[in-house]
Amino acid sequence: MIYGLTYLGVIHTAISLVAVAAALIAFFRDKEIIAASTLGKVYIWTTVLTCLTGFGIFQHGGFGKAHALGIITLLVLGIAWVAGNTKVLGRASPYVATLSYSITFVFHMIPAITETSTRLPLGAPLLANAEAPELKAATGVLLLLYIIGAALQVRRIRARNAAQAVPLPGSAAAG
């Protein structure tokens, strides 16, 4: 055990930190997680590995909320991939892909905040357990930040689509 984590827990945490770092860099650089970019690929694959390694961790006595969140994360990643690589959702595809990748980042942050605040500092964690009301408030803040970020991302996609739809002066479409 290392800081109360099993060896699998340490590997899981290290992989998840890479995913979180890749997402943060992508958000600052590109304002979204772009699946085709190197950062996007790193984020997606480390998120998948985070979910898969998380399925082997049973610190709280069996299948729990974190395992369910891992399954939901994998499903949302699948939806994002389909939306980003097909036109099955029509004009909604770029919106669904972008917002789906973004919500998976929120899914990373929920257990990150929970585990950190209930484990650290060692010997005297900030919160007594995962049911602390402060964690519900933190989840609410994360969802609010997601809604704000999602609105900004939708605005960017609309602007990008509008810019692509405007014919260039002198082109046949411009008349």
C-alpha positions in Angstrom: 0.0 0.0 0.0 1.2 3.5 -0.9 -0.6 6.4 0.8 -3.5 4.0 1.4 -3.6 2.9 -2.3 -3.1 -0.6 -3.6 -0.5 -0.9 -6.4 -3.5 -1.0 -8.9 -4.8 2.2 -7.2 -1.4 3.9 -7.8 -1.4 2.9 -11.4 -5.0 3.9 -11.8 -4.3 7.3 -10.2 -1.2 7.9 -12.4 -3.1 7.1 -15.6 -6.0 9.4 -14.5 -3.6 12.3 -13.8 -2.3 12.0 -17.4 -5.9 12.1 -18.7 -6.7 15.1 -16.6 -3.5 16.9 -17.6 -4.2 16.2 -21.3 -7.8 17.5 -21.0 -6.7 20.7 -19.2 -4.1 21.4 -21.8 -6.7 20.7 -24.6 -9.2 23.0 -23.0 -6.7 25.9 -22.6 -5.2 25.4 -26.1 -8.1 24.3 -28.2 -11.1 25.1 -26.0 -12.3 21.5 -26.4 -11.0 17.9 -26.5 -10.4 17.2 -30.2 -10.3 13.4 -30.7 -8.1 13.6 -33.8 -5.4 15.6 -32.0 -2.5 14.0 -30.1 -3.9 15.5 -26.8 -7.3 14.2 -27.6 -6.0 10.7 -28.3 -4.0 10.7 -25.1 -7.0 11.9 -23.2 -9.4 9.3 -24.7 -7.1 6.3 -24.2 -6.0 7.3 -20.7 -9.6 7.8 -19.8 -10.5 4.3 -21.1 -7.5 2.9 -19.1 -8.6 4.8 -16.0 -12.1 3.2 -16.3 -10.7 -0.3 -16.9 -8.2 -0.1 -14.0 -10.9 1.4 -11.8 -13.0 -1.7 -12.2 -10.4 -3.7 -10.3 -10.5 -1.4 -7.3 -12.9 -2.3 -4.5 -11.7 -0.1 -1.6 -15.3 0.5 -0.5 -16.5 -3.1 -0.6 -17.5 -4.2 -4.1 -19.3 -2.7 -7.1 -20.1 0.9 -6.2 -20.8 4.4 -7.5 -17.3 4.8 -8.9 -17.7 1.6 -11.0 -21.0 2.8 -12.3 -19.4 6.1 -13.2 -16.7 4.2 -15.1 -19.3 2.4 -17.2 -21.2 5.6 -17.9 -17.9 7.3 -18.9 -17.1 4.5 -21.4 -20.6 4.8 -22.8 -20.3 8.5 -23.2 -16.9 8.1 -24.8 -18.5 5.7 -27.3 -21.3 8.2 -28.0 -18.7 11.0 -28.5 -16.7 8.8 -30.9 -19.7 7.9 -33.0 -20.9 11.5 -33.1 -17.4 12.7 -34.1 -16.7 10.0 -36.7 -20.1 9.6 -38.4 -22.9 11.8 -39.4 -25.5 9.6 -37.7 -26.6 12.5 -35.6 -26.6 15.0 -38.6 -25.8 18.6 -37.7 -25.9 17.7 -34.0 -22.8 15.5 -34.4 -20.1 18.1 -33.6 -22.1 19.4 -30.6 -22.7 15.9 -29.2 -19.0 14.9 -29.7 -17.6 18.0 -28.1 -20.0 18.1 -25.1 -19.7 14.4 -24.5 -15.9 14.5 -24.3 -16.2 17.5 -22.0 -18.6 15.8 -19.6 -16.2 12.9 -19.3 -13.7 15.3 -17.9 -16.3 16.2 -15.2 -16.6 12.5 -14.6 -12.9 12.4 -13.9 -13.1 15.2 -11.4 -15.9 13.8 -9.3 -13.8 10.9 -7.9 -10.7 13.0 -8.0 -12.2 15.5 -5.6 -13.8 12.8 -3.5 -10.7 10.6 -3.2 -8.4 13.5 -2.6 -10.5 15.2 0.1 -11.2 11.9 2.0 -7.5 10.8 1.9 -5.5 14.0 2.3 -3.7 15.2 4.2 -2.7 11.8 5.5 -4.0 11.0 8.9 -6.3 14.0 9.0 -8.3 14.1 5.7 -10.3 17.2 4.8 -13.6 15.3 4.8 -14.7 12.3 6.9 -16.2 10.2 4.0 -17.6 10.2 0.5 -21.0 11.1 1.8 -19.9 14.5 3.2 -22.3 17.4 2.1 -19.3 19.4 0.9 -18.8 16.8 -1.8 -22.3 17.2 -3.0 -21.6 21.0 -3.2 -18.4 20.4 -5.1 -20.3 18.2 -7.6 -22.8 21.0 -8.0 -20.0 23.4 -8.7 -18.5 21.0 -11.3 -21.8 20.7 -13.1 -22.3 24.5 -13.1 -18.8 24.9 -14.6 -19.6 22.3 -17.2 -22.8 24.1 -18.1 -20.9 27.4 -18.6 -18.2 25.6 -20.5 -20.7 23.8 -22.7 -22.5 27.0 -23.5 -19.2 28.5 -24.6 -18.3 25.4 -26.7 -21.8 25.5 -28.4 -21.2 29.2 -29.2 -17.8 28.4 -30.7 -19.2 25.5 -32.8 -22.0 27.7 -34.1 -19.6 30.4 -35.0 -17.3 27.9 -36.8 -20.3 26.5 -38.7 -21.5 30.0 -39.7 -18.0 30.9 -40.9 -17.8 27.8 -43.0 -21.3 28.4 -44.5 -20.5 32.0 -45.7 -19.4 31.9 -49.4 -16.3 33.7 -50.2 -16.6 36.9 -52.4 -16.1 36.1 -56.1 -17.1 32.4 -55.6 -19.8 30.8 -57.7 -21.9 30.4 -54.5 -21.6 34.2 -53.8 -23.5 34.9 -57.0 
